Amino acid sequence: MITINHLTYSYRYGFTAISDATASIAPGIHLLLGENGAGKTTLLRLIAGLLFP
């Protein structure tokens, strides 16, 4: 299970990619949808530990 509480991530130049995200993701197959620039890849990189909040 993945739990995210009040996650916020901003890039160096002040662009906020994710703002105050909270989620609880149970095991299984899930789909991540959103427009271009919505922060999908940033969220996955944060979960994987490649970026630090």
C-alpha distance matrix in Angstrom:
0.0 3.8 6.5 10.1 13.1 16.6 16.3 19.8 21.2 24.9 27.0 30.1 32.5 30.9 29.0 25.8 23.2 20.4 21.4 19.4 16.2 13.5 10.5 7.2 5.7 4.8 5.7 9.3 11.9 12.2 15.2 15.9 19.5 21.9 25.3 26.5 25.8 23.0 20.6 18.4 19.2 19.0 15.5 14.4 16.7 15.2 11.6 13.5 15.6 18.8 19.5 19.4 19.1
3.8 0.0 3.8 6.7 10.1 13.4 12.7 16.1 17.4 21.2 23.2 26.4 28.8 27.2 25.3 22.1 19.6 16.7 17.8 16.0 12.9 10.6 8.0 5.9 5.1 6.7 8.2 11.1 12.8 12.0 14.4 14.1 17.6 19.5 22.8 23.8 22.7 19.9 17.4 15.5 16.2 15.6 12.0 11.5 13.6 11.7 8.4 10.9 12.8 15.9 16.2 15.9 15.4
6.5 3.8 0.0 3.8 6.6 10.1 10.2 13.9 16.0 19.8 22.3 25.5 27.7 25.7 24.1 20.6 18.6 15.3 15.6 13.2 10.4 7.7 5.8 4.5 6.3 8.7 11.2 14.1 15.7 14.3 16.2 15.4 18.4 19.8 22.9 24.1 22.6 19.6 17.2 16.1 17.2 16.0 12.3 12.9 14.8 12.2 9.7 12.9 13.9 17.0 16.5 15.5 14.2
10.1 6.7 3.8 0.0 3.8 6.7 6.5 10.2 12.4 16.2 19.0 22.1 24.2 22.0 20.5 17.0 15.2 11.8 11.9 9.6 7.1 5.1 5.0 6.3 8.5 11.7 14.2 16.6 17.5 15.4 16.5 14.9 17.3 18.0 20.9 21.8 20.0 17.0 14.5 14.1 15.4 13.6 10.1 11.7 13.3 10.2 8.8 12.5 13.0 15.7 14.4 13.1 11.2
13.1 10.1 6.6 3.8 0.0 3.8 5.6 9.2 12.4 15.9 19.2 22.0 23.9 21.4 20.3 16.6 15.6 12.0 10.9 7.7 6.6 4.5 6.7 8.5 11.5 14.6 17.5 20.0 21.0 18.7 19.6 17.7 19.7 19.9 22.4 23.5 21.3 18.2 16.1 16.5 17.9 15.6 12.6 14.8 16.0 12.6 12.0 15.7 15.4 18.0 16.1 14.1 11.3
16.6 13.4 10.1 6.7 3.8 0.0 3.8 6.5 10.1 13.3 16.8 19.6 21.1 18.3 17.3 13.6 13.3 9.7 7.8 4.4 5.1 5.2 8.7 11.5 14.4 17.8 20.7 22.8 23.3 20.6 20.8 18.4 19.8 19.2 21.3 22.2 19.6 16.7 14.8 16.1 17.7 14.9 12.5 15.5 16.3 13.0 13.5 17.1 16.5 18.4 15.8 13.7 10.3
16.3 12.7 10.2 6.5 5.6 3.8 0.0 3.8 6.8 10.4 13.6 16.5 18.4 15.9 14.8 11.2 10.4 7.0 6.5 4.9 4.9 6.6 9.3 12.1 14.2 17.7 20.1 22.0 22.1 19.4 19.3 16.6 18.1 17.4 19.3 19.6 16.9 14.4 11.9 13.2 14.3 11.4 9.3 12.3 12.8 9.5 10.6 14.0 13.3 14.9 12.2 10.4 7.1
19.8 16.1 13.9 10.2 9.2 6.5 3.8 0.0 3.8 6.8 10.4 13.2 14.8 12.1 11.2 7.7 7.8 5.1 4.4 5.1 6.7 9.6 12.5 15.6 17.4 21.1 23.3 24.9 24.6 21.7 21.0 17.8 18.6 17.3 18.4 18.3 15.1 13.1 10.8 13.1 14.0 10.7 9.8 13.3 13.1 10.2 12.4 15.5 14.4 15.0 11.7 10.0 6.5
21.2 17.4 16.0 12.4 12.4 10.1 6.8 3.8 0.0 3.8 6.8 9.9 11.8 9.8 8.8 6.0 5.8 5.1 6.5 8.6 9.5 12.6 14.9 17.9 19.0 22.7 24.4 25.7 25.0 22.2 21.2 17.8 18.6 17.0 17.6 16.8 13.3 12.2 9.4 12.0 12.1 8.4 8.9 12.1 11.1 8.8 12.0 14.3 12.9 12.7 9.1 8.1 5.4
24.9 21.2 19.8 16.2 15.9 13.3 10.4 6.8 3.8 0.0 3.8 6.7 8.0 6.1 5.5 4.1 5.6 7.0 8.2 11.1 12.6 16.0 18.5 21.6 22.6 26.3 27.9 29.0 28.0 25.1 23.7 20.1 20.3 18.2 18.0 16.6 12.9 12.7 10.5 13.7 13.4 9.9 11.6 14.6 13.2 11.7 15.2 17.0 15.4 14.4 10.7 10.2 8.1
27.0 23.2 22.3 19.0 19.2 16.8 13.6 10.4 6.8 3.8 0.0 3.8 5.6 5.7 5.3 6.3 7.2 9.8 11.7 14.7 15.8 19.2 21.3 24.2 24.8 28.4 29.6 30.5 29.2 26.4 24.8 21.2 21.3 19.1 18.5 16.3 12.7 13.5 11.3 14.3 13.2 10.1 12.7 15.2 13.1 12.5 16.3 17.3 15.7 13.8 10.4 10.8 10.0
30.1 26.4 25.5 22.1 22.0 19.6 16.5 13.2 9.9 6.7 3.8 0.0 3.8 5.5 7.3 9.2 10.9 13.4 14.8 17.7 19.2 22.5 24.8 27.6 28.3 31.8 33.0 34.0 32.8 30.1 28.5 24.9 25.1 22.8 21.9 19.5 15.9 17.1 15.1 18.0 16.7 13.6 16.4 18.5 16.1 15.5 19.3 19.9 17.9 15.7 12.5 12.5 12.1
32.5 28.8 27.7 24.2 23.9 21.1 18.4 14.8 11.8 8.0 5.6 3.8 0.0 3.8 5.8 9.0 11.1 14.1 15.3 18.6 20.3 23.9 26.3 29.4 30.2 33.8 35.1 35.8 34.4 31.5 29.5 25.8 25.4 22.6 21.2 18.8 15.2 16.8 15.6 18.9 18.0 15.3 18.1 20.6 18.5 18.2 21.9 22.8 21.0 18.8 15.7 15.9 15.1
30.9 27.2 25.7 22.0 21.4 18.3 15.9 12.1 9.8 6.1 5.7 5.5 3.8 0.0 3.8 6.2 9.3 11.7 12.2 15.4 17.6 21.2 23.9 27.2 28.3 32.0 33.7 34.6 33.3 30.2 28.3 24.6 24.1 21.3 20.1 18.3 14.6 15.4 14.4 18.0 17.8 14.8 17.0 20.0 18.5 17.5 21.1 22.6 21.0 19.3 15.8 15.5 13.8
29.0 25.3 24.1 20.5 20.3 17.3 14.8 11.2 8.8 5.5 5.3 7.3 5.8 3.8 0.0 3.8 6.2 9.3 10.5 14.1 15.6 19.4 21.8 25.1 26.0 29.7 31.3 31.9 30.4 27.2 25.0 21.3 20.5 17.6 16.3 14.6 10.9 11.7 11.0 14.7 14.8 12.2 14.5 17.6 16.5 15.9 19.3 21.0 19.9 18.3 15.0 15.3 13.6
25.8 22.1 20.6 17.0 16.6 13.6 11.2 7.7 6.0 4.1 6.3 9.2 9.0 6.2 3.8 0.0 3.8 5.7 6.6 10.3 11.8 15.6 18.1 21.6 22.7 26.4 28.3 29.0 27.8 24.5 22.6 18.9 18.5 15.8 15.3 14.3 10.6 10.1 9.1 12.8 13.5 10.6 12.1 15.5 14.9 13.8 16.9 19.1 18.2 17.2 13.8 13.7 11.3
23.2 19.6 18.6 15.2 15.6 13.3 10.4 7.8 5.8 5.6 7.2 10.9 11.1 9.3 6.2 3.8 0.0 3.8 6.7 10.3 10.5 14.1 16.0 19.3 19.9 23.6 25.2 25.7 24.2 21.0 19.1 15.3 15.0 12.6 12.4 11.4 7.8 7.0 5.4 9.0 9.8 7.2 8.7 12.1 12.0 11.3 14.1 16.3 16.1 15.0 12.1 12.7 10.9
20.4 16.7 15.3 11.8 12.0 9.7 7.0 5.1 5.1 7.0 9.8 13.4 14.1 11.7 9.3 5.7 3.8 0.0 3.8 6.7 6.7 10.4 12.5 15.9 16.9 20.7 22.7 23.6 22.5 19.2 17.8 14.2 14.4 12.5 13.4 13.3 10.3 8.0 6.2 9.1 10.6 7.9 7.6 11.4 11.9 10.3 12.6 15.4 15.3 15.2 12.3 12.2 9.6
21.4 17.8 15.6 11.9 10.9 7.8 6.5 4.4 6.5 8.2 11.7 14.8 15.3 12.2 10.5 6.6 6.7 3.8 0.0 3.8 5.7 9.4 12.4 16.1 17.9 21.7 24.1 25.3 24.6 21.2 20.0 16.7 16.7 14.8 15.7 16.2 13.2 10.7 9.7 12.5 14.3 11.6 10.8 14.6 15.2 13.0 14.9 18.1 17.7 18.1 15.0 14.0 10.7
19.4 16.0 13.2 9.6 7.7 4.4 4.9 5.1 8.6 11.1 14.7 17.7 18.6 15.4 14.1 10.3 10.3 6.7 3.8 0.0 3.8 6.6 10.1 13.7 16.1 19.8 22.6 24.2 24.0 20.9 20.3 17.4 17.9 16.6 18.2 19.1 16.4 13.6 12.3 14.3 16.3 13.7 11.9 15.5 16.4 13.6 14.8 18.4 18.0 19.1 16.2 14.6 11.1
16.2 12.9 10.4 7.1 6.6 5.1 4.9 6.7 9.5 12.6 15.8 19.2 20.3 17.6 15.6 11.8 10.5 6.7 5.7 3.8 0.0 3.8 6.7 10.4 12.5 16.2 19.0 20.4 20.2 17.1 16.6 13.9 14.9 14.2 16.4 17.6 15.5 12.2 10.8 11.9 14.2 12.1 9.6 12.8 14.5 11.9 12.4 16.1 16.4 17.8 15.5 14.5 11.5
13.5 10.6 7.7 5.1 4.5 5.2 6.6 9.6 12.6 16.0 19.2 22.5 23.9 21.2 19.4 15.6 14.1 10.4 9.4 6.6 3.8 0.0 3.8 7.2 10.0 13.5 16.7 18.5 18.9 16.1 16.5 14.5 16.0 16.2 18.9 20.5 18.7 15.2 13.8 14.0 16.3 14.6 11.4 14.0 15.9 13.2 12.6 16.5 17.1 19.1 17.3 16.1 13.3
10.5 8.0 5.8 5.0 6.7 8.7 9.3 12.5 14.9 18.5 21.3 24.8 26.3 23.9 21.8 18.1 16.0 12.5 12.4 10.1 6.7 3.8 0.0 3.8 6.3 9.8 13.0 14.8 15.4 12.8 13.7 12.5 14.6 15.6 18.8 20.6 19.4 15.9 14.4 13.6 15.9 15.0 11.3 13.0 15.6 13.4 11.8 15.4 16.8 19.1 17.9 17.3 15.2
7.2 5.9 4.5 6.3 8.5 11.5 12.1 15.6 17.9 21.6 24.2 27.6 29.4 27.2 25.1 21.6 19.3 15.9 16.1 13.7 10.4 7.2 3.8 0.0 3.8 6.5 10.0 12.3 13.7 12.0 13.9 13.6 16.2 18.0 21.4 23.2 22.3 18.9 17.2 15.8 17.8 17.2 13.4 14.1 16.8 14.8 12.3 15.6 17.2 20.0 19.5 18.9 17.3
5.7 5.1 6.3 8.5 11.5 14.4 14.2 17.4 19.0 22.6 24.8 28.3 30.2 28.3 26.0 22.7 19.9 16.9 17.9 16.1 12.5 10.0 6.3 3.8 0.0 3.8 6.7 8.7 10.0 8.6 11.1 11.4 14.6 17.0 20.6 22.2 21.8 18.6 16.9 14.7 16.4 16.6 12.8 12.6 15.7 14.4 11.4 14.2 16.6 19.1 19.3 19.4 18.4
4.8 6.7 8.7 11.7 14.6 17.8 17.7 21.1 22.7 26.3 28.4 31.8 33.8 32.0 29.7 26.4 23.6 20.7 21.7 19.8 16.2 13.5 9.8 6.5 3.8 0.0 3.8 6.4 9.0 9.1 12.4 13.8 17.0 19.8 23.5 25.3 25.1 22.1 20.4 17.9 19.4 19.8 16.2 15.3 18.4 17.4 14.0 16.1 18.7 21.5 22.1 22.3 21.6
5.7 8.2 11.2 14.2 17.5 20.7 20.1 23.3 24.4 27.9 29.6 33.0 35.1 33.7 31.3 28.3 25.2 22.7 24.1 22.6 19.0 16.7 13.0 10.0 6.7 3.8 0.0 3.8 7.1 8.6 12.3 14.3 17.8 20.9 24.5 26.0 26.1 23.4 21.6 18.6 19.5 20.5 17.1 15.4 18.3 17.9 14.3 15.5 18.6 21.1 22.4 23.1 23.0
9.3 11.1 14.1 16.6 20.0 22.8 22.0 24.9 25.7 29.0 30.5 34.0 35.8 34.6 31.9 29.0 25.7 23.6 25.3 24.2 20.4 18.5 14.8 12.3 8.7 6.4 3.8 0.0 3.8 6.4 10.2 12.9 16.2 19.7 23.3 24.8 25.5 23.0 21.5 18.2 19.2 20.8 17.7 15.8 19.0 19.3 15.9 16.8 20.2 22.3 23.8 24.9 24.9
11.9 12.8 15.7 17.5 21.0 23.3 22.1 24.6 25.0 28.0 29.2 32.8 34.4 33.3 30.4 27.8 24.2 22.5 24.6 24.0 20.2 18.9 15.4 13.7 10.0 9.0 7.1 3.8 0.0 3.8 7.1 10.2 13.4 17.0 20.4 22.0 23.0 20.7 19.6 16.0 17.2 19.3 16.6 14.6 18.0 18.8 15.8 16.7 20.3 21.8 23.2 24.8 24.9
12.2 12.0 14.3 15.4 18.7 20.6 19.4 21.7 22.2 25.1 26.4 30.1 31.5 30.2 27.2 24.5 21.0 19.2 21.2 20.9 17.1 16.1 12.8 12.0 8.6 9.1 8.6 6.4 3.8 0.0 3.8 6.7 9.8 13.4 16.9 18.7 19.7 17.2 16.3 12.9 14.6 16.7 13.9 12.5 16.2 16.9 14.3 15.8 19.3 20.6 21.5 23.0 22.7
15.2 14.4 16.2 16.5 19.6 20.8 19.3 21.0 21.2 23.7 24.8 28.5 29.5 28.3 25.0 22.6 19.1 17.8 20.0 20.3 16.6 16.5 13.7 13.9 11.1 12.4 12.3 10.2 7.1 3.8 0.0 3.8 6.3 10.0 13.4 15.3 16.7 14.4 14.0 10.6 12.7 15.2 13.0 12.0 15.7 16.8 15.0 16.4 19.8 20.5 21.1 22.9 22.5
15.9 14.1 15.4 14.9 17.7 18.4 16.6 17.8 17.8 20.1 21.2 24.9 25.8 24.6 21.3 18.9 15.3 14.2 16.7 17.4 13.9 14.5 12.5 13.6 11.4 13.8 14.3 12.9 10.2 6.7 3.8 0.0 3.8 6.9 10.4 12.1 13.1 10.6 10.3 7.0 9.6 11.9 9.9 9.6 13.3 14.3 13.2 15.0 18.0 18.3 18.4 20.2 19.6
19.5 17.6 18.4 17.3 19.7 19.8 18.1 18.6 18.6 20.3 21.3 25.1 25.4 24.1 20.5 18.5 15.0 14.4 16.7 17.9 14.9 16.0 14.6 16.2 14.6 17.0 17.8 16.2 13.4 9.8 6.3 3.8 0.0 3.8 7.2 9.6 11.3 9.0 10.0 7.6 10.7 13.0 11.8 12.2 15.5 16.6 16.2 18.0 20.7 20.6 20.3 22.2 21.3
21.9 19.5 19.8 18.0 19.9 19.2 17.4 17.3 17.0 18.2 19.1 22.8 22.6 21.3 17.6 15.8 12.6 12.5 14.8 16.6 14.2 16.2 15.6 18.0 17.0 19.8 20.9 19.7 17.0 13.4 10.0 6.9 3.8 0.0 3.8 6.7 8.2 5.9 8.1 7.0 10.4 12.2 11.7 13.0 15.7 16.8 17.1 19.1 21.3 20.8 19.9 21.7 20.5
25.3 22.8 22.9 20.9 22.4 21.3 19.3 18.4 17.6 18.0 18.5 21.9 21.2 20.1 16.3 15.3 12.4 13.4 15.7 18.2 16.4 18.9 18.8 21.4 20.6 23.5 24.5 23.3 20.4 16.9 13.4 10.4 7.2 3.8 0.0 3.8 6.2 5.5 8.7 8.7 11.3 13.1 13.6 15.1 17.2 18.5 19.4 21.2 23.0 22.0 20.9 22.8 21.7
26.5 23.8 24.1 21.8 23.5 22.2 19.6 18.3 16.8 16.6 16.3 19.5 18.8 18.3 14.6 14.3 11.4 13.3 16.2 19.1 17.6 20.5 20.6 23.2 22.2 25.3 26.0 24.8 22.0 18.7 15.3 12.1 9.6 6.7 3.8 0.0 3.8 5.6 8.0 8.5 9.9 11.7 13.3 14.5 15.9 17.6 19.1 20.3 21.9 20.3 19.3 21.5 20.8
25.8 22.7 22.6 20.0 21.3 19.6 16.9 15.1 13.3 12.9 12.7 15.9 15.2 14.6 10.9 10.6 7.8 10.3 13.2 16.4 15.5 18.7 19.4 22.3 21.8 25.1 26.1 25.5 23.0 19.7 16.7 13.1 11.3 8.2 6.2 3.8 0.0 3.8 5.6 7.7 8.8 9.4 11.4 13.3 14.1 15.4 17.5 18.9 19.9 18.2 16.6 18.6 17.7
23.0 19.9 19.6 17.0 18.2 16.7 14.4 13.1 12.2 12.7 13.5 17.1 16.8 15.4 11.7 10.1 7.0 8.0 10.7 13.6 12.2 15.2 15.9 18.9 18.6 22.1 23.4 23.0 20.7 17.2 14.4 10.6 9.0 5.9 5.5 5.6 3.8 0.0 3.8 5.9 8.6 8.8 9.5 12.0 13.6 14.2 15.8 17.8 19.0 18.1 16.4 17.9 16.5
20.6 17.4 17.2 14.5 16.1 14.8 11.9 10.8 9.4 10.5 11.3 15.1 15.6 14.4 11.0 9.1 5.4 6.2 9.7 12.3 10.8 13.8 14.4 17.2 16.9 20.4 21.6 21.5 19.6 16.3 14.0 10.3 10.0 8.1 8.7 8.0 5.6 3.8 0.0 3.8 5.7 5.1 6.0 8.7 9.9 10.4 12.2 14.2 15.2 14.3 12.6 14.2 13.1
18.4 15.5 16.1 14.1 16.5 16.1 13.2 13.1 12.0 13.7 14.3 18.0 18.9 18.0 14.7 12.8 9.0 9.1 12.5 14.3 11.9 14.0 13.6 15.8 14.7 17.9 18.6 18.2 16.0 12.9 10.6 7.0 7.6 7.0 8.7 8.5 7.7 5.9 3.8 0.0 3.8 5.5 5.2 6.4 8.7 10.0 10.8 12.5 14.4 13.8 13.0 15.1 14.6
19.2 16.2 17.2 15.4 17.9 17.7 14.3 14.0 12.1 13.4 13.2 16.7 18.0 17.8 14.8 13.5 9.8 10.6 14.3 16.3 14.2 16.3 15.9 17.8 16.4 19.4 19.5 19.2 17.2 14.6 12.7 9.6 10.7 10.4 11.3 9.9 8.8 8.6 5.7 3.8 0.0 3.8 5.4 5.1 6.1 8.6 9.9 10.5 12.2 10.9 10.6 13.4 13.8
19.0 15.6 16.0 13.6 15.6 14.9 11.4 10.7 8.4 9.9 10.1 13.6 15.3 14.8 12.2 10.6 7.2 7.9 11.6 13.7 12.1 14.6 15.0 17.2 16.6 19.8 20.5 20.8 19.3 16.7 15.2 11.9 13.0 12.2 13.1 11.7 9.4 8.8 5.1 5.5 3.8 0.0 3.8 5.5 5.1 6.1 8.7 9.8 10.5 9.2 7.9 10.2 10.2
15.5 12.0 12.3 10.1 12.6 12.5 9.3 9.8 8.9 11.6 12.7 16.4 18.1 17.0 14.5 12.1 8.7 7.6 10.8 11.9 9.6 11.4 11.3 13.4 12.8 16.2 17.1 17.7 16.6 13.9 13.0 9.9 11.8 11.7 13.6 13.3 11.4 9.5 6.0 5.2 5.4 3.8 0.0 3.8 5.5 5.1 6.2 8.6 9.9 10.1 9.0 10.5 9.9
14.4 11.5 12.9 11.7 14.8 15.5 12.3 13.3 12.1 14.6 15.2 18.5 20.6 20.0 17.6 15.5 12.1 11.4 14.6 15.5 12.8 14.0 13.0 14.1 12.6 15.3 15.4 15.8 14.6 12.5 12.0 9.6 12.2 13.0 15.1 14.5 13.3 12.0 8.7 6.4 5.1 5.5 3.8 0.0 3.8 5.4 5.1 6.1 8.6 8.7 9.2 11.4 12.0
16.7 13.6 14.8 13.3 16.0 16.3 12.8 13.1 11.1 13.2 13.1 16.1 18.5 18.5 16.5 14.9 12.0 11.9 15.2 16.4 14.5 15.9 15.6 16.8 15.7 18.4 18.3 19.0 18.0 16.2 15.7 13.3 15.5 15.7 17.2 15.9 14.1 13.6 9.9 8.7 6.1 5.1 5.5 3.8 0.0 3.8 5.5 5.0 6.2 5.2 5.8 8.7 10.3
15.2 11.7 12.2 10.2 12.6 13.0 9.5 10.2 8.8 11.7 12.5 15.5 18.2 17.5 15.9 13.8 11.3 10.3 13.0 13.6 11.9 13.2 13.4 14.8 14.4 17.4 17.9 19.3 18.8 16.9 16.8 14.3 16.6 16.8 18.5 17.6 15.4 14.2 10.4 10.0 8.6 6.1 5.1 5.4 3.8 0.0 3.8 5.4 5.1 5.9 4.9 6.2 7.0
11.6 8.4 9.7 8.8 12.0 13.5 10.6 12.4 12.0 15.2 16.3 19.3 21.9 21.1 19.3 16.9 14.1 12.6 14.9 14.8 12.4 12.6 11.8 12.3 11.4 14.0 14.3 15.9 15.8 14.3 15.0 13.2 16.2 17.1 19.4 19.1 17.5 15.8 12.2 10.8 9.9 8.7 6.2 5.1 5.5 3.8 0.0 3.8 5.5 7.8 8.2 9.1 9.8
13.5 10.9 12.9 12.5 15.7 17.1 14.0 15.5 14.3 17.0 17.3 19.9 22.8 22.6 21.0 19.1 16.3 15.4 18.1 18.4 16.1 16.5 15.4 15.6 14.2 16.1 15.5 16.8 16.7 15.8 16.4 15.0 18.0 19.1 21.2 20.3 18.9 17.8 14.2 12.5 10.5 9.8 8.6 6.1 5.0 5.4 3.8 0.0 3.8 5.6 7.8 9.7 11.7
15.6 12.8 13.9 13.0 15.4 16.5 13.3 14.4 12.9 15.4 15.7 17.9 21.0 21.0 19.9 18.2 16.1 15.3 17.7 18.0 16.4 17.1 16.8 17.2 16.6 18.7 18.6 20.2 20.3 19.3 19.8 18.0 20.7 21.3 23.0 21.9 19.9 19.0 15.2 14.4 12.2 10.5 9.9 8.6 6.2 5.1 5.5 3.8 0.0 3.8 5.4 6.6 9.3
18.8 15.9 17.0 15.7 18.0 18.4 14.9 15.0 12.7 14.4 13.8 15.7 18.8 19.3 18.3 17.2 15.0 15.2 18.1 19.1 17.8 19.1 19.1 20.0 19.1 21.5 21.1 22.3 21.8 20.6 20.5 18.3 20.6 20.8 22.0 20.3 18.2 18.1 14.3 13.8 10.9 9.2 10.1 8.7 5.2 5.9 7.8 5.6 3.8 0.0 3.8 6.9 10.1
19.5 16.2 16.5 14.4 16.1 15.8 12.2 11.7 9.1 10.7 10.4 12.5 15.7 15.8 15.0 13.8 12.1 12.3 15.0 16.2 15.5 17.3 17.9 19.5 19.3 22.1 22.4 23.8 23.2 21.5 21.1 18.4 20.3 19.9 20.9 19.3 16.6 16.4 12.6 13.0 10.6 7.9 9.0 9.2 5.8 4.9 8.2 7.8 5.4 3.8 0.0 3.8 6.7
19.4 15.9 15.5 13.1 14.1 13.7 10.4 10.0 8.1 10.2 10.8 12.5 15.9 15.5 15.3 13.7 12.7 12.2 14.0 14.6 14.5 16.1 17.3 18.9 19.4 22.3 23.1 24.9 24.8 23.0 22.9 20.2 22.2 21.7 22.8 21.5 18.6 17.9 14.2 15.1 13.4 10.2 10.5 11.4 8.7 6.2 9.1 9.7 6.6 6.9 3.8 0.0 3.8
19.1 15.4 14.2 11.2 11.3 10.3 7.1 6.5 5.4 8.1 10.0 12.1 15.1 13.8 13.6 11.3 10.9 9.6 10.7 11.1 11.5 13.3 15.2 17.3 18.4 21.6 23.0 24.9 24.9 22.7 22.5 19.6 21.3 20.5 21.7 20.8 17.7 16.5 13.1 14.6 13.8 10.2 9.9 12.0 10.3 7.0 9.8 11.7 9.3 10.1 6.7 3.8 0.0
